[in-house]
Amino acid sequence: RNMSIRLSSWLRGATLAGALLAAGCAGFNASALQPGVSTLPQIEAALGKPAMVWKNPDGTSQLAYPLGPSGTQTFMVFVGADGKLQRITGVLNETQFGLVQAGMTKEQVLRILGPSGALWTQTFPRTNTLAWTWLYCAPGNFQNYFNVNMFGAKRLMLSNYAASIGRRIQVGSVNGTFLANL
C-alpha cells in the first residue's frame, strides 16, 4: 500500500511536470490574431516576446519570432503605426533567401531572415568572418540549410544552400549554380 501511494504521487508529479513542460514549449499559435484588430500587447500575449524588434521611422515595427533552437521556421510580425497587426510572414523559404544579396549588411540580412540560432552562428577570427546558418524545410519536405558569410566590415560576401541528402552534402549558390558535392 505504501508503495502504491509513492507511485501514485510520483505519477501525479510526472504528469504535472509534463504538462508544464508542454505549455512552456508551445509552438507558434497565431490563430487568435487578426490583422487590423490585434494589438501589440495581444500579439505578445499570444506569441511571447520576440527575439528581435525593429522600429521604423514611420512608426511601424517588425518583430522576429524564430522557432528553435533548431526549428525550421521564423515568422516576421509586422505592426502598423496604430499598434495593430498588419501581417505575419514566414521567412525561411527560397523566395526570401533570394532577397539576400552580396554587399548587404548584417542588419539588412536580419530584417529579411531573422536571427540564426546560437548553435548555427560561428565566428572565425583568423579570417574575420561571421557565419550564419538557418535550417529550413525545403519543397518536398526536406530539411536544408541556408548559409550566409559576412567578411571584414560585416558585409555579405557569400550565401548558399546546403542540402543534406543521406550522408552526402550538396552545396549550391543562391542562383542555383552548383558549387560542391562533399
C-alpha positions as CSV (number, residue, x, y, z in Angstrom):
1,R,0.0,0.0,0.0
2,N,2.8,2.4,0.9
3,M,4.5,1.6,-2.4
4,S,1.3,2.4,-4.4
5,I,0.9,5.8,-2.6
6,R,4.5,6.7,-3.5
7,L,4.0,5.5,-7.1
8,S,0.7,7.4,-7.4
9,S,2.4,10.6,-6.1
10,W,5.3,10.2,-8.5
11,L,2.8,9.7,-11.4
12,R,0.9,12.9,-10.4
13,G,4.1,14.8,-10.2
14,A,5.4,13.5,-13.5
15,T,2.1,14.3,-15.2
16,L,2.1,17.9,-13.8
17,A,5.8,18.4,-14.8
18,G,5.0,17.1,-18.3
19,A,2.0,19.4,-18.7
20,L,4.1,22.4,-17.5
21,L,6.9,21.5,-19.9
22,A,4.4,21.1,-22.8
23,A,2.9,24.5,-22.0
24,G,6.3,26.1,-21.9
25,C,7.3,24.6,-25.3
26,A,4.1,25.6,-27.0
27,G,4.6,26.3,-30.7
28,F,3.7,29.3,-32.8
29,N,0.0,29.9,-32.4
30,A,-1.2,33.0,-34.2
31,S,-4.7,31.7,-35.0
32,A,-6.4,34.1,-32.5
33,L,-4.6,37.1,-34.0
34,Q,-6.5,39.2,-36.6
35,P,-4.9,41.8,-38.9
36,G,-6.2,45.3,-38.3
37,V,-7.6,44.3,-34.9
38,S,-5.0,42.6,-32.7
39,T,-2.8,45.0,-30.7
40,L,0.9,44.6,-29.9
41,P,0.1,43.5,-26.3
42,Q,-2.2,40.9,-27.7
43,I,0.4,39.7,-30.1
44,E,3.0,39.4,-27.3
45,A,0.5,37.6,-25.1
46,A,-0.2,35.1,-27.9
47,L,3.3,34.6,-29.2
48,G,5.6,35.7,-26.4
49,K,8.5,38.2,-26.6
50,P,10.1,38.5,-30.0
51,A,13.7,37.6,-30.5
52,M,14.3,40.9,-32.3
53,V,12.4,44.2,-32.8
54,W,12.9,46.9,-35.4
55,K,11.1,50.2,-35.1
56,N,10.8,52.1,-38.3
57,P,10.7,56.0,-38.7
58,D,7.1,55.8,-39.9
59,G,6.0,54.3,-36.5
60,T,5.6,50.7,-37.8
61,S,7.6,47.9,-36.4
62,Q,8.8,44.4,-37.3
63,L,9.1,41.6,-34.8
64,A,11.1,38.4,-35.4
65,Y,9.9,35.1,-34.0
66,P,12.4,32.2,-34.7
67,L,11.1,28.8,-33.7
68,G,14.0,26.9,-32.4
69,P,16.7,26.5,-31.3
70,S,16.7,24.1,-34.3
71,G,13.3,25.0,-35.7
72,T,12.7,25.2,-39.4
73,Q,10.5,28.3,-39.3
74,T,10.9,32.0,-38.5
75,F,8.0,34.4,-38.6
76,M,8.1,38.2,-39.1
77,V,5.2,40.0,-37.5
78,F,4.5,43.5,-38.9
79,V,2.7,46.0,-36.7
80,G,1.3,49.3,-38.0
81,A,1.9,52.8,-36.6
82,D,-1.5,52.4,-34.9
83,G,-0.1,49.4,-32.9
84,K,-2.2,46.8,-34.7
85,L,-1.2,43.7,-36.5
86,Q,-0.7,44.2,-40.3
87,R,0.5,40.7,-41.3
88,I,2.6,37.7,-40.3
89,T,5.0,36.2,-42.8
90,G,7.1,33.0,-42.8
91,V,10.6,33.9,-43.9
92,L,12.7,30.7,-44.1
93,N,12.0,29.9,-47.7
94,E,13.7,30.1,-51.0
95,T,11.8,33.3,-52.0
96,Q,13.2,35.2,-49.0
97,F,16.7,33.7,-49.5
98,G,16.6,35.1,-53.0
99,L,16.3,38.6,-51.4
100,V,19.7,38.2,-49.7
101,Q,22.3,39.8,-51.9
102,A,26.1,40.4,-51.8
103,G,27.0,43.7,-50.2
104,M,24.2,43.6,-47.6
105,T,24.9,44.5,-44.0
106,K,24.1,42.2,-41.0
107,E,21.1,44.4,-40.2
108,Q,19.7,44.0,-43.7
109,V,20.0,40.2,-43.6
110,L,18.5,40.0,-40.2
111,R,15.5,42.0,-41.3
112,I,14.9,39.5,-44.1
113,L,15.5,36.2,-42.3
114,G,15.6,37.0,-38.6
115,P,18.3,35.7,-36.3
116,S,20.1,32.4,-36.8
117,G,20.1,30.2,-33.8
118,A,23.1,30.4,-31.4
119,L,24.2,26.9,-32.4
120,W,24.1,27.9,-36.1
121,T,26.2,31.1,-35.6
122,Q,30.0,30.9,-35.8
123,T,32.8,33.4,-35.9
124,F,36.2,32.8,-37.4
125,P,38.6,35.4,-36.0
126,R,41.6,34.5,-38.3
127,T,39.5,35.3,-41.4
128,N,37.4,38.0,-39.8
129,T,34.3,36.0,-40.8
130,L,30.8,35.7,-39.3
131,A,28.9,32.7,-40.5
132,W,25.1,32.2,-40.0
133,T,23.1,29.1,-40.9
134,W,19.3,28.7,-41.0
135,L,17.7,25.2,-41.0
136,Y,14.6,25.3,-43.1
137,C,12.0,23.0,-44.7
138,A,12.6,22.9,-48.4
139,P,10.0,21.9,-51.0
140,G,9.4,18.2,-50.8
141,N,9.6,18.4,-47.0
142,F,13.4,18.1,-46.9
143,Q,15.4,19.8,-44.3
144,N,18.0,22.1,-45.9
145,Y,20.4,24.8,-44.7
146,F,20.8,28.3,-45.9
147,N,24.2,29.9,-45.1
148,V,25.4,33.5,-45.0
149,N,29.0,34.5,-44.6
150,M,30.0,38.1,-43.6
151,F,33.6,39.1,-44.1
152,G,35.6,42.1,-42.9
153,A,33.3,45.1,-42.4
154,K,30.3,42.7,-41.9
155,R,29.1,42.9,-45.4
156,L,27.6,39.8,-47.1
157,M,30.0,38.2,-49.4
158,L,28.7,34.7,-49.8
159,S,25.4,32.9,-49.4
160,N,24.5,29.4,-50.4
161,Y,22.2,26.4,-49.9
162,A,23.3,23.1,-48.4
163,A,21.0,20.2,-48.8
164,S,21.5,17.1,-46.6
165,I,21.0,14.0,-48.7
166,G,21.7,10.9,-46.7
167,R,25.3,11.2,-45.6
168,R,26.2,13.5,-48.5
169,I,26.0,17.3,-48.5
170,Q,25.3,19.2,-51.7
171,V,26.1,22.9,-51.8
172,G,24.8,25.3,-54.4
173,S,24.8,29.0,-54.7
174,V,21.7,31.2,-54.3
175,N,21.2,31.4,-58.0
176,G,21.3,27.6,-58.4
177,T,24.9,27.3,-59.6
178,F,26.3,24.1,-58.2
179,L,29.4,24.7,-56.0
180,A,30.4,21.4,-54.4
181,N,29.3,17.9,-53.6
182,L,31.0,16.6,-50.4
